Amino acid sequence: MIYTGDALEILSTMPGESVNCIVTSPPYYALRDYGVEGQIGLEATPEEYISRLVAVFDEARRVLRGDGTLWLNLGDSYSGSGKGAATDPLNASLYKQRMLTEVQ
């Protein structure tokens, strides 16, 4: 079964140790605004972003079976690519990213 929606809300409704496999690609920090209130990725600081992800993955661990697997796609768009949290307006518009000053 595939679930879509707020990860923390959905995971909290599931019984413990009931999932064989989780595949996820959470929103990257300061990359895109999906127009959803409370979305992950638009926190004011990287620390707040990490804290939200930790809460989600704590719940993911609770529902994952002992022999289950979790596949995570998460890149460093904030500092590693040169594109995240763009300071150049052209770069921000090309990659649909928000300026860091808009997020803070």
Residue pairs with C-beta under 8 A, 6 or more apart in sequence:
3 10
6 38
7 24
7 26
7 40
7 56
7 59
7 60
8 55
8 56
8 59
11 56
11 59
11 60
11 62
11 63
12 59
14 63
15 63
16 62
16 63
17 62
17 63
17 64
17 65
17 66
18 63
18 65
19 63
19 64
19 65
19 68
20 65
20 67
20 68
20 69
21 68
21 69
21 70
21 71
22 60
22 63
22 64
22 68
22 69
22 70
22 71
23 70
23 71
24 60
24 70
24 71
24 72
24 73
25 72
25 73
25 74
26 40
26 41
26 53
26 56
26 72
26 74
27 34
27 39
27 40
27 41
28 41
28 74
28 75
28 77
28 78
28 84
29 41
29 43
29 46
29 49
29 77
29 78
29 84
29 85
30 41
30 42
30 77
30 78
30 84
30 85
30 97
30 98
30 100
30 103
31 41
31 77
31 84
31 95
31 96
31 97
31 98
32 41
32 96
32 97
32 98
33 39
33 42
33 98
34 41
40 49
40 52
40 53
40 56
41 49
42 98
42 103
43 49
43 51
43 52
43 103
44 103
44 104
45 104
46 78
57 70
60 70
64 70
75 81
76 84
77 83
77 84
77 97
78 84
78 85
79 85
83 91
83 95
83 97
84 97
85 97
85 98
85 99
85 100
85 103
86 92
86 95
86 97
86 99
86 100
87 99
87 100
89 99
91 97
92 98
92 99
